[in-house]
Amino acid sequence: MTISILVKDHLDRTARAIEFAEVAVANGFTISQVFFYQAGVQHASSSIAHRWETLSKQHDISLVLCSASADQFSELGNTSFIIAGLGALVEAGVESDKVVTFG
């Protein structure tokens, strides 16, 4: 089963998203994309950004920051967290079996 994850709130409200993702891949699920929206883009510069980056590299998961939200919260992205529009979220939703939202 392929899952996409939408993270759309501050880290203090969405910290379980990384835990969910780690458990999901450990149990054989495929995560195609994690889309960070609104305040969720702050995960890219948070204390758990390295966990997202490690998970992404080990399991070929796209980490996508919403372009408008990244601009609003001054997140620049990096080699692990790319910046894209809402179309990337729509595409991931169409291609995934489930979309799980945090926030």
C-alpha positions, 0 to 999 in steps of 0.5 A: 500500500502506498501512502502520502502524508500531509503535515499542516501544523506546527511541530508541537501539534504534528510531531507524531507524523515522523513517528507514524512514517517510521512505523509505516515503512518498518511495517512494509508500507511505501510512503511516496511523499510527505507534503508540508503545508502552512506551518508544517513547513517549519519541520524543515528547520526543526529539531526533527528535520534530520529524522525526516531526511534520514527516512527520505534517503533510506526509503526514497520519500519525497519531502515537499514544502508548499511554495506559498507556505515556504515563502510565508515562513521563510523556509528555503528548502535544501537538498532533502526538502524541495519546494513545489506547489499544491499540484504536487500534493494533488498528484501524490493524492491521486497516485497513493492509496491513502493520504494521512493528514497531521494537523 
